[in-house]
Amino acid sequence: MSFVPLNDLRRSLLEQGPSLAKAFARVVDSGWLVHGPEHAAFQHEMADYIGVDHALGVASGTDALELAMQALTPGGGGAVVTAANAGAYATVAARSAGFEVRYCDVDPVSHLLDPDALGAVLDDEGAVFAVVVTHLYGRVADVEAVRRVCAPRGVRVIEDCAQAIGAEIAAGRAGSLADVGTFSFYPTKNLGALGDGGAVTTNDPTIADRVTTLRQYGWRTKYRIAERSGRNSRLDELQAAVLRYRLPFVAEGNARRREIIARYEDAASERVLVLEARGAYHSGHLAVCETEDAADLAAHLARADVGSDVHYPVPDHRQEAYEAQYASLRLPVTERLVGRILSLPCFPELTEDEIERVCRALATY
Ligand SMILES: *Cc1c(COP(=O)(O)O)cnc(C)c1O
């Protein structure tokens, strides 16, 4: 019996190979390699899909976060608030741009930033200019509740949509619900490039203008630098062509992922709580479950030839690089989830037989 992998990129690559080769040939024939027609078209198609005025291609999801933060603070400096259980991407982006990071605890059911805990964090610490709310595992966070806490305090809201492309609620799609949205096209995301890529989405022309300038050396026009903190962060033509080909398949891929998660939810023994993903508010990016001892469940799955992983094992404020600064910080819910969460195989190309085997392993735990 073969191993059921957490993810397997080869399957979609094999299936899409000829179409991807055609997209690449189109780029080679065009003679454009950077910021050409594919990139321009992708920006339009992405903006349409998310339901915003502007989508801007950048080099990665982490760059998208950093550029979004910089676009909100023309003067530089200040602090951002985020959850500490979302892989530290917002932390890394903020630190790299010279911003401080404060942490807000998460909701015990959704594992997403808890809007009820946010007011105290914002009032306690001065100089917070933005909250980064991550749609973790693919589930759309309650952005409206976050905005209600932030707006009276003049704090802006960034949505990290790296795991949630295509997820939507009545108010709109992830990436259209706050001041600015950020996306990653890392190969394992629900919309993956054949390498790195990212995007920033917004309805705010000032933010769009600043990101456009910052992502290319701070240029206002060619060779004329208008912004001090500019750098080079571009999405190239080959990646843009891949993303244009794959964007129309996001919806069906997300639906298939949700179906797989629902199967796990139904099959799991009472010792395993599979986090639900039964609606368009979820992209189905990760099938995450909660259990008393995640390492023990991982060992049980491994004996059944089923892969698993942890997203994420170490909260930001307990990372070796930062922990000294946060020694006195307690985030009770975030800390309680450590050792209890486990991600199960979840990608659209899983076979029926593989899904069945994961279900059986979950049922017999
Ligand atoms: C993957 C991911 C990122 C970072 O994206 P990169 O393209 O790898 O830089 C940011 N935030 C979240 C929630 C992610 O899952």
Ligand as a Chemical Component Dictionary entry (heavy atoms), coordinates in Angstrom:
data_LIG
# 
_chem_comp.id                   LIG 
_chem_comp.type                 NON-POLYMER 
_chem_comp.pdbx_formal_charge   0 
_chem_comp.three_letter_code    LIG 
# 
loop_
_chem_comp_atom.comp_id 
_chem_comp_atom.atom_id 
_chem_comp_atom.alt_atom_id 
_chem_comp_atom.type_symbol 
_chem_comp_atom.charge 
_chem_comp_atom.model_Cartn_x 
_chem_comp_atom.model_Cartn_y 
_chem_comp_atom.model_Cartn_z 
_chem_comp_atom.pdbx_ordinal 
LIG C1 C1 C 0 2.411  30.912 2.617  1  
LIG C2 C2 C 0 1.943  32.002 3.517  2  
LIG C3 C3 C 0 2.551  33.270 3.514  3  
LIG C4 C4 C 0 3.869  33.554 2.815  4  
LIG O1 O1 O 0 3.867  33.441 1.465  5  
LIG P1 P1 P 0 5.263  33.292 0.673  6  
LIG O2 O2 O 0 4.835  33.420 -0.745 7  
LIG O3 O3 O 0 5.821  31.944 0.998  8  
LIG O4 O4 O 0 6.152  34.390 1.108  9  
LIG C5 C5 C 0 1.993  34.273 4.277  10 
LIG N1 N1 N 0 0.928  34.046 5.045  11 
LIG C6 C6 C 0 0.342  32.837 5.124  12 
LIG C7 C7 C 0 -0.847 32.666 5.999  13 
LIG C8 C8 C 0 0.830  31.769 4.368  14 
LIG O5 O5 O 0 0.244  30.570 4.460  15 
# 
loop_
_chem_comp_bond.comp_id 
_chem_comp_bond.atom_id_1 
_chem_comp_bond.atom_id_2 
_chem_comp_bond.value_order 
_chem_comp_bond.pdbx_ordinal 
LIG C1 C2 SING 1  
LIG C2 C3 SING 2  
LIG C2 C8 DOUB 3  
LIG C3 C4 SING 4  
LIG C3 C5 DOUB 5  
LIG C4 O1 SING 6  
LIG O1 P1 SING 7  
LIG P1 O2 DOUB 8  
LIG P1 O3 SING 9  
LIG P1 O4 SING 10 
LIG C5 N1 SING 11 
LIG N1 C6 DOUB 12 
LIG C6 C7 SING 13 
LIG C6 C8 SING 14 
LIG C8 O5 SING 15 
# 
